[in-house]
Amino acid sequence: MYEILKKRFQRNFVTTEQLLKYVALGKITQQQYEQIIKSQK
């Protein structure tokens, strides 16, 4: 799930708000969320 979301975020298919929902659902960890966000910069 992490790799899929990372690719979608990089292509602007997923927003930071949507990623936070995946964290809340337990699909990705907070650390993975932060890594995805940093990968965009």
C-alpha distance matrix in Angstrom:
0.0 3.8 5.6 5.2 6.1 8.5 10.1 10.6 12.1 14.3 15.5 16.3 14.4 12.8 15.1 15.2 16.3 13.3 11.0 13.5 13.1 9.5 11.1 13.9 12.1 10.7 6.9 7.1 10.6 13.4 13.7 10.2 11.3 14.6 13.4 11.7 15.0 17.1 15.7 17.2 20.7
3.8 0.0 3.8 5.5 5.3 6.0 8.7 9.9 10.4 12.2 14.3 15.1 14.1 12.3 14.1 13.6 15.3 13.0 10.0 12.4 13.2 9.7 10.5 13.9 13.1 11.2 8.0 6.2 8.9 11.1 10.7 7.0 8.4 11.2 9.7 8.3 11.8 13.6 12.3 14.2 17.4
5.6 3.8 0.0 3.8 5.5 5.0 6.2 8.6 9.8 10.6 12.5 14.2 13.4 12.6 14.9 15.1 17.3 14.9 12.3 15.3 16.1 12.9 14.0 17.5 16.6 15.0 11.5 10.0 12.5 14.4 13.4 9.6 11.0 13.2 10.8 8.9 12.6 13.8 11.6 13.4 16.7
5.2 5.5 3.8 0.0 3.8 5.5 5.4 6.2 8.6 10.1 10.9 12.4 10.7 10.3 13.3 14.3 16.1 13.2 11.4 14.8 14.9 11.9 14.0 17.1 15.8 15.0 11.3 10.8 14.0 15.8 15.7 11.9 12.2 14.9 13.2 10.5 13.6 15.6 13.3 14.2 17.9
6.1 5.3 5.5 3.8 0.0 3.8 5.4 5.0 5.9 8.5 9.8 10.2 8.9 7.3 9.8 10.5 12.4 9.7 7.7 11.2 11.8 9.2 11.3 14.4 13.7 13.3 10.1 9.1 12.0 13.2 13.5 9.9 9.2 12.1 11.1 7.9 10.6 13.2 11.6 12.0 15.7
8.5 6.0 5.0 5.5 3.8 0.0 3.8 5.5 5.2 6.2 8.7 9.9 9.9 8.7 10.6 10.8 13.6 11.9 9.4 12.7 14.2 11.9 13.1 16.5 16.5 15.6 12.6 10.6 12.7 13.3 12.6 9.1 8.7 10.5 8.7 5.4 8.4 10.2 8.1 9.0 12.6
10.1 8.7 6.2 5.4 5.4 3.8 0.0 3.8 5.5 5.1 6.4 8.7 8.6 9.0 11.7 13.0 15.7 13.7 12.0 15.7 16.7 14.6 16.3 19.6 19.2 18.6 15.3 13.9 16.3 17.1 16.4 12.8 12.5 14.1 12.0 8.8 11.2 12.7 9.8 9.9 13.7
10.6 9.9 8.6 6.2 5.0 5.5 3.8 0.0 3.8 5.5 5.1 6.2 5.0 5.7 8.9 11.0 13.2 10.9 10.2 14.0 14.6 13.0 15.4 18.2 17.8 18.0 14.8 14.0 16.7 17.3 17.4 14.0 12.7 14.8 13.6 10.0 11.6 14.0 11.8 10.9 14.7
12.1 10.4 9.8 8.6 5.9 5.2 5.5 3.8 0.0 3.8 5.3 4.9 5.6 4.7 6.5 8.0 10.9 9.6 8.5 12.0 13.5 12.5 14.2 17.1 17.5 17.6 15.0 13.5 15.5 15.3 15.4 12.4 10.5 12.0 11.3 7.5 8.2 10.8 9.2 7.8 11.5
14.3 12.2 10.6 10.1 8.5 6.2 5.1 5.5 3.8 0.0 3.8 5.5 7.6 8.2 9.6 10.9 14.2 13.3 12.0 15.4 17.2 16.0 17.4 20.6 21.0 20.8 18.1 16.2 17.9 17.6 17.0 14.1 12.6 13.3 11.8 8.3 8.9 10.4 7.8 6.0 9.7
15.5 14.3 12.5 10.9 9.8 8.7 6.4 5.1 5.3 3.8 0.0 3.8 5.5 7.8 10.0 12.4 15.1 13.8 13.5 17.1 18.3 17.3 19.4 22.2 22.2 22.6 19.6 18.4 20.6 20.5 20.3 17.2 15.6 16.7 15.4 11.8 12.3 14.0 11.5 9.4 12.8
16.3 15.1 14.2 12.4 10.2 9.9 8.7 6.2 4.9 5.5 3.8 0.0 3.8 5.5 6.8 9.7 12.1 11.2 11.6 14.9 16.1 15.9 18.0 20.3 20.8 21.6 19.1 18.0 20.0 19.5 19.9 17.2 14.8 16.0 15.6 11.9 11.5 13.9 12.4 9.7 12.8
14.4 14.1 13.4 10.7 8.9 9.9 8.6 5.0 5.6 7.6 5.5 3.8 0.0 3.8 6.9 10.3 11.8 9.8 10.8 14.2 14.5 14.1 16.8 19.0 18.8 19.9 17.2 16.8 19.4 19.5 20.3 17.3 15.1 17.1 16.8 13.0 13.3 16.2 14.6 12.6 16.0
12.8 12.3 12.6 10.3 7.3 8.7 9.0 5.7 4.7 8.2 7.8 5.5 3.8 0.0 3.8 6.9 8.2 6.2 7.0 10.4 10.9 10.7 13.3 15.3 15.5 16.7 14.3 13.8 16.2 16.1 17.3 14.5 12.0 14.2 14.5 10.9 11.0 14.4 13.5 11.9 15.3
15.1 14.1 14.9 13.3 9.8 10.6 11.7 8.9 6.5 9.6 10.0 6.8 6.9 3.8 0.0 3.8 5.3 5.2 6.4 8.8 10.0 11.0 12.7 14.5 15.6 17.0 15.3 14.4 16.1 15.1 16.6 14.5 11.3 13.0 14.1 10.8 9.8 13.3 13.5 11.4 14.2
15.2 13.6 15.1 14.3 10.5 10.8 13.0 11.0 8.0 10.9 12.4 9.7 10.3 6.9 3.8 0.0 3.8 5.4 5.0 6.3 8.8 9.9 10.6 12.5 14.4 15.4 14.3 12.8 13.6 12.0 13.7 12.3 8.6 9.9 11.9 9.3 7.6 11.3 12.4 10.9 13.1
16.3 15.3 17.3 16.1 12.4 13.6 15.7 13.2 10.9 14.2 15.1 12.1 11.8 8.2 5.3 3.8 0.0 3.8 5.4 5.1 6.6 9.0 10.0 10.7 12.7 14.5 14.1 13.4 14.3 12.8 15.3 14.3 10.6 12.4 14.8 12.5 11.1 14.8 16.1 14.7 16.9
13.3 13.0 14.9 13.2 9.7 11.9 13.7 10.9 9.6 13.3 13.8 11.2 9.8 6.2 5.2 5.4 3.8 0.0 3.8 5.4 5.1 6.6 8.9 9.9 10.8 12.7 11.6 11.5 13.4 13.0 15.4 13.6 10.5 13.2 14.9 12.1 11.9 15.7 16.2 15.2 18.0
11.0 10.0 12.3 11.4 7.7 9.4 12.0 10.2 8.5 12.0 13.5 11.6 10.8 7.0 6.4 5.0 5.4 3.8 0.0 3.8 5.3 5.1 6.5 8.8 9.9 10.7 9.4 8.4 10.0 9.6 11.7 9.8 6.7 9.7 11.3 8.9 9.2 12.9 13.4 13.2 16.0
13.5 12.4 15.3 14.8 11.2 12.7 15.7 14.0 12.0 15.4 17.1 14.9 14.2 10.4 8.8 6.3 5.1 5.4 3.8 0.0 3.8 5.3 5.0 6.3 8.7 9.8 9.9 8.9 9.5 8.3 11.3 10.6 7.4 9.9 12.6 11.1 10.7 14.2 15.6 15.5 17.8
13.1 13.2 16.1 14.9 11.8 14.2 16.7 14.6 13.5 17.2 18.3 16.1 14.5 10.9 10.0 8.8 6.6 5.1 5.3 3.8 0.0 3.8 5.3 5.0 6.2 8.6 8.8 9.4 10.8 10.7 14.0 12.9 10.3 13.4 15.6 13.8 14.0 17.6 18.6 18.4 21.0
9.5 9.7 12.9 11.9 9.2 11.9 14.6 13.0 12.5 16.0 17.3 15.9 14.1 10.7 11.0 9.9 9.0 6.6 5.1 5.3 3.8 0.0 3.8 5.4 5.0 6.2 5.2 6.0 8.4 9.5 12.2 10.5 8.8 12.4 13.9 12.2 13.4 16.7 17.2 17.6 20.5
11.1 10.5 14.0 14.0 11.3 13.1 16.3 15.4 14.2 17.4 19.4 18.0 16.8 13.3 12.7 10.6 10.0 8.9 6.5 5.0 5.3 3.8 0.0 3.8 5.4 5.1 5.9 5.1 5.6 6.2 9.4 8.7 7.2 10.4 12.5 11.8 12.8 15.7 16.9 17.8 20.2
13.9 13.9 17.5 17.1 14.4 16.5 19.6 18.2 17.1 20.6 22.2 20.3 19.0 15.3 14.5 12.5 10.7 9.9 8.8 6.3 5.0 5.4 3.8 0.0 3.8 5.4 7.7 8.3 8.6 8.9 12.6 12.4 10.8 13.7 16.1 15.4 16.0 19.1 20.5 21.1 23.4
12.1 13.1 16.6 15.8 13.7 16.5 19.2 17.8 17.5 21.0 22.2 20.8 18.8 15.5 15.6 14.4 12.7 10.8 9.9 8.7 6.2 5.0 5.4 3.8 0.0 3.8 5.6 7.9 9.5 11.1 14.3 13.4 12.4 15.8 17.5 16.5 17.8 20.9 21.7 22.4 25.1
10.7 11.2 15.0 15.0 13.3 15.6 18.6 18.0 17.6 20.8 22.6 21.6 19.9 16.7 17.0 15.4 14.5 12.7 10.7 9.8 8.6 6.2 5.1 5.4 3.8 0.0 3.8 5.5 6.6 9.2 11.8 11.1 11.1 14.4 15.7 15.4 17.1 19.8 20.5 21.8 24.4
6.9 8.0 11.5 11.3 10.1 12.6 15.3 14.8 15.0 18.1 19.6 19.1 17.2 14.3 15.3 14.3 14.1 11.6 9.4 9.9 8.8 5.2 5.9 7.7 5.6 3.8 0.0 3.8 6.9 9.9 11.9 9.9 10.2 13.8 14.4 13.4 15.7 18.4 18.4 19.8 22.8
7.1 6.2 10.0 10.8 9.1 10.6 13.9 14.0 13.5 16.2 18.4 18.0 16.8 13.8 14.4 12.8 13.4 11.5 8.4 8.9 9.4 6.0 5.1 8.3 7.9 5.5 3.8 0.0 3.8 6.8 8.2 6.1 6.8 10.3 10.7 10.3 12.7 15.0 15.3 17.0 19.7
10.6 8.9 12.5 14.0 12.0 12.7 16.3 16.7 15.5 17.9 20.6 20.0 19.4 16.2 16.1 13.6 14.3 13.4 10.0 9.5 10.8 8.4 5.6 8.6 9.5 6.6 6.9 3.8 0.0 3.8 5.3 5.1 6.3 8.7 9.9 10.7 12.5 14.3 15.4 17.4 19.5
13.4 11.1 14.4 15.8 13.2 13.3 17.1 17.3 15.3 17.6 20.5 19.5 19.5 16.1 15.1 12.0 12.8 13.0 9.6 8.3 10.7 9.5 6.2 8.9 11.1 9.2 9.9 6.8 3.8 0.0 3.8 5.5 5.0 6.3 8.7 9.9 10.7 12.4 14.3 16.1 17.6
13.7 10.7 13.4 15.7 13.5 12.6 16.4 17.4 15.4 17.0 20.3 19.9 20.3 17.3 16.6 13.7 15.3 15.4 11.7 11.3 14.0 12.2 9.4 12.6 14.3 11.8 11.9 8.2 5.3 3.8 0.0 3.8 5.4 5.2 6.3 8.7 10.0 10.6 12.4 14.9 16.1
10.2 7.0 9.6 11.9 9.9 9.1 12.8 14.0 12.4 14.1 17.2 17.2 17.3 14.5 14.5 12.3 14.3 13.6 9.8 10.6 12.9 10.5 8.7 12.4 13.4 11.1 9.9 6.1 5.1 5.5 3.8 0.0 3.8 5.4 5.0 6.2 8.7 9.8 10.5 13.0 15.0
11.3 8.4 11.0 12.2 9.2 8.7 12.5 12.7 10.5 12.6 15.6 14.8 15.1 12.0 11.3 8.6 10.6 10.5 6.7 7.4 10.3 8.8 7.2 10.8 12.4 11.1 10.2 6.8 6.3 5.0 5.4 3.8 0.0 3.8 5.4 5.2 6.3 8.7 10.0 11.5 13.5
14.6 11.2 13.2 14.9 12.1 10.5 14.1 14.8 12.0 13.3 16.7 16.0 17.1 14.2 13.0 9.9 12.4 13.2 9.7 9.9 13.4 12.4 10.4 13.7 15.8 14.4 13.8 10.3 8.7 6.3 5.2 5.4 3.8 0.0 3.8 5.4 5.1 6.1 8.6 10.3 11.4
13.4 9.7 10.8 13.2 11.1 8.7 12.0 13.6 11.3 11.8 15.4 15.6 16.8 14.5 14.1 11.9 14.8 14.9 11.3 12.6 15.6 13.9 12.5 16.1 17.5 15.7 14.4 10.7 9.9 8.7 6.3 5.0 5.4 3.8 0.0 3.8 5.5 5.1 6.1 9.0 10.4
11.7 8.3 8.9 10.5 7.9 5.4 8.8 10.0 7.5 8.3 11.8 11.9 13.0 10.9 10.8 9.3 12.5 12.1 8.9 11.1 13.8 12.2 11.8 15.4 16.5 15.4 13.4 10.3 10.7 9.9 8.7 6.2 5.2 5.4 3.8 0.0 3.8 5.5 5.1 6.9 9.5
15.0 11.8 12.6 13.6 10.6 8.4 11.2 11.6 8.2 8.9 12.3 11.5 13.3 11.0 9.8 7.6 11.1 11.9 9.2 10.7 14.0 13.4 12.8 16.0 17.8 17.1 15.7 12.7 12.5 10.7 10.0 8.7 6.3 5.1 5.5 3.8 0.0 3.8 5.5 5.7 7.4
17.1 13.6 13.8 15.6 13.2 10.2 12.7 14.0 10.8 10.4 14.0 13.9 16.2 14.4 13.3 11.3 14.8 15.7 12.9 14.2 17.6 16.7 15.7 19.1 20.9 19.8 18.4 15.0 14.3 12.4 10.6 9.8 8.7 6.1 5.1 5.5 3.8 0.0 3.8 5.4 5.5
15.7 12.3 11.6 13.3 11.6 8.1 9.8 11.8 9.2 7.8 11.5 12.4 14.6 13.5 13.5 12.4 16.1 16.2 13.4 15.6 18.6 17.2 16.9 20.5 21.7 20.5 18.4 15.3 15.4 14.3 12.4 10.5 10.0 8.6 6.1 5.1 5.5 3.8 0.0 3.8 5.6
17.2 14.2 13.4 14.2 12.0 9.0 9.9 10.9 7.8 6.0 9.4 9.7 12.6 11.9 11.4 10.9 14.7 15.2 13.2 15.5 18.4 17.6 17.8 21.1 22.4 21.8 19.8 17.0 17.4 16.1 14.9 13.0 11.5 10.3 9.0 6.9 5.7 5.4 3.8 0.0 3.8
20.7 17.4 16.7 17.9 15.7 12.6 13.7 14.7 11.5 9.7 12.8 12.8 16.0 15.3 14.2 13.1 16.9 18.0 16.0 17.8 21.0 20.5 20.2 23.4 25.1 24.4 22.8 19.7 19.5 17.6 16.1 15.0 13.5 11.4 10.4 9.5 7.4 5.5 5.6 3.8 0.0
